[in-house]
Amino acid sequence: MKTTSLLQSDLNGSVINNIFIALESLFGRLPHCRCTTLEDRGGRGREAWLEVFGKCDKRNYLSACFCCCIPFCGKINVIYLSIPSARVIAVSAYAEVEQKKFTKQEIKKMSETKAVIETKFGNIELKFFPDVAPNHVNNFIELAKKGFYDGTTFHRVIPGFMIQGGDPNSKDPDKSKHGIGGPGYTVKAEFNDKPHKRGTLSMARAASPDSAGSQFFICVADAPFLNKQYTVFGEVVSGIEVVDEIVSRPRDRMDNPDERVEMKVKLEEKP
């Protein structure tokens, strides 16, 4: 495991906000960044986290800051911020998973495997596309076998767009942690010609194309603007009405449902 550093600061919200504004002017805002206001960035006061940014010659960027999705990695050339009352601690950074080669038999076995997402609103049955995204399909299957998804929630629901889940942090009732968790590694992008349409199963990621981990989303409507930007690895074969029910739940300003929508994932494999 590589390590990188974060600063845990006692700074007040306004200083934190100014720092993020400066960083955004350098790096730009990234897709799906969760922070939009001073309250989002600095509202937790003394519990706020600030990233120590580094530069890297590899594309294995990661997003670890809970309130901003600016990429960083564990390589050197760190830009240290001179901040009073801040202390550096070490944390583990995700390691990228090597692209695995699969045999025709393994591809066939994955294509014959189905997943059932059980929720309080009913079941969502999924089929996979290992012919175009074998590593993503294999990753989902292996996580499901371990029970990784059980007890996680759909933590992001946007009517007319999608529902998102698969974050292990969502097992914690503290919603401030939702949306930033993963399995401890990333999967290389497998962008393909499958379209993002109603019922599509695709992989969520951060800024880097190769930053997918465990979080996934299901489209409730066609979303062609996502095509070849996110890895499609399956689709809903039954239970789309359950997806519609979940996306219609009342939600907070972070699009997290007011009431938890937990899931349990079961696999149906041919002998």
N, C-alpha and C positions, 0 to 999 in steps of 0.2 A: 504493500500500500504506500502510495506517495502521501506526503503531508504538506499542508500549506498553512497559512496563518490567517487568523481573523482578529480584529480588534474588538474587544468588548469595552464599550465606552460609557462614561458617566455623563456624557454631553446632553444638553437639553435639545428639544426638538428642532429649534430654529437653526442651530449650528449643523445638526444632522442634515436638515433640508438643504442648506447651502452647499454642503459637501456633495450631496447627490446631484444637485443642479450642475455643479462644476464637472462631476464625473460624466453626467449625461452629455455635456457639451463636447466631451472628448470621445465617448464611446457610442453615444446615441441611445435612444430608447429602443428596446427590443420587443419583438412580438410577445404578447401575452404577459408583459410586465405587470405585476400586481400593484405596484405603488403608483398612485396618482395624486395624492395630496400630502400636505405636511403631516396630517394626522396619521396617514398610513405609514409614512416613513419614520416619524419620530414620536408617534403617539404612545409608544411603550416606554418612553423616557429612558430610565437607567438600564432597561433591559435591551436597548437597541444594539444591533450588531452592525459593524462597518467592515467591509471587505478590505483586505490588503491585496492590491492587484499585482499580477505578474504578467509577463509576456512569454509566449511559448511558440516554438516553431512547429508544433503539431496541432491538429484540429480537434483535440480532445478537451475542449473547453467545458467548463461546468458552471452551474449556477447554484451557489450555496447560500447566498445571502437571503434571509427570509423575506425581505421587503423589496428586493430589486433583483432583476434577472440579468445583470451585466456579467458577461463571461469572464472567467479567470481560470488559471491552472496552477499546478504546483512547481513550475519551472522557476528559475532564478530571475534576476533583473526586477526585483520587487520594488514598487514605488511605495516607500514608507510615508505615511501621513504623520506629520508632527501634531499630535493631539494631546492636550493635557489630560491627565487622569485615565489614560487608556493603558490597557495591559494586553500583551500578546499571549495567545494560547494556541496550541497545536490541535488540529482536527484532521481526521482522515478525509482524503479526497477520493472520488470514485476512480476506479481503474477501468480502462476501456476493454471490452471483451473482444478477443480476436474473432475475425470472421471465420466461421466453421464451414467446411465443405460437407455436403450431405449426399448420400447415395440415392439412387432412384427409389430403392425400397424404403428408405427413411422418409423421403418426400411423400411417397404414396401413403405410408402409415400416418403421417401428419395430416394429409388431406382427408383421410378417413376418420380422423378424430374430431369430435365436436365438443364444444364447451357449453355448459348451461350456467348462466348467472342467475342465482336465486335471490329474489328480493321480496319485501313484504307486499309488493304490488303484483307479483307474479314472476314468471321465469322468462329470461331472454336466451334463446338458443343461437349459438354462433357456429359458423363454419369458417375454415381457415384457407388461406391462399399460400401454401408453402412453395408453390412453383415460382412465385415472384418475390416472396419475403420469407425464406426458410428460417433465417436466424431470429426474426421477430416472432414467428409462429412457435419455434422451438423454445424461445425465452418465455413466452406466455404459458405454454404447456408445462414447462419445468417449474415455473413459479406456482402454477395452479396445483401441481402434484404435491408441492410442499405445504399447501394451505396458506400461501403467502397472502392471497387476496381475501381470505375469509375474515370478516369483521371490518374490512375497509369500507369506505362509503363512496358514493358519487358526490364528490365535494364541489363540483362546479357544474351548474346547469344553466344553459342559456337558450330560452325559447327561440325557435326558428333557426337554431344552429346545432347544438350538440350537448351531450352529457359527458362528463369526464370523471374517471375514478382510477383506482389502483394505487393510491398513495398509502404506504404503510403508516404514515403520520396521522392519517385520518382515523385510525383506531383510537387516538387520543381525543377526548372531547374538546380540547383547546384548539379552536378553529384557526388561531393564528399560525399554527404549524402545518395546516393543510395545504397541499399543493406543491410542496418542495421536497418531498421524500422520494426515495427510490430503493432499489435492491442493493446498492453498494457498488454498482458497475454500470457501464453504458453499452449500448448496442449500436454498431455502425449502421448508418442509414441504408435502406434498401428501397429507395424511391422507385416507383414503377408506373405503369400505364393504367392501373386500376383507378377509376374516378372516385372522388369523394361525393357520394350521393346519399340519399336517405337510406339509413341502415348500414352504412359503411363503418367498419371497425378499423381504426387507425391509431397510430402511436403518438402520444404527446411527447414533446421534447422542449429543450431550452433553445438558446440561440444557435448553438452548433448543430449541424445536421446529424452528428454522431452522438447526441446526448440523450437518446431515448433510454428508458430504464424499465419501469414497471407501469407507469401511468398510460392509460389509453383513453380514447374517446369514441363515442358512437354518434354519428351524424343523425339529426332528426329532419334534416332537409339537405338538398343538394348544396355542395360547397365547392364549386370548381376552382375557386381561388386558392384552395389548399393542394390541388393536384401537383404531384411531383415535388411538393415541399414537405410533406409528411408521409410516413410509410404506411400504406394501406396493407393490412395483413389478414383481413377477413370481412365477414358481413353477417348481419342478422338474418336468420332463416325463419324464425318465428318469435313472436313476442314484441314486435315493434310497438304494439299498443302500450306495453309496459314502459318502453322508452319514452313514449309520449306522456305517460302519466308522471314519470319521474321529472321530465323537463318542465312540467307545469307546476311543480311544487313551489310554494312561496319561498323566497330566498333573500339573503342579506345583500349588502352592497358589494360583497366579493363574489356574488353568485353562488354562494354556498347555501344549500337548502336549510330552512329554519329547523326542520326536523331531520334527524339522521336517516339516510337511506342506505342501510348496510347491504352488503352482498356476500354471497358465498358462491364459489366457483367450483363446479364439478365437471369432470371430464368423462366423455363417453368414447372409449376406444374399442376398435375391433380387435378380437383376440388374435 
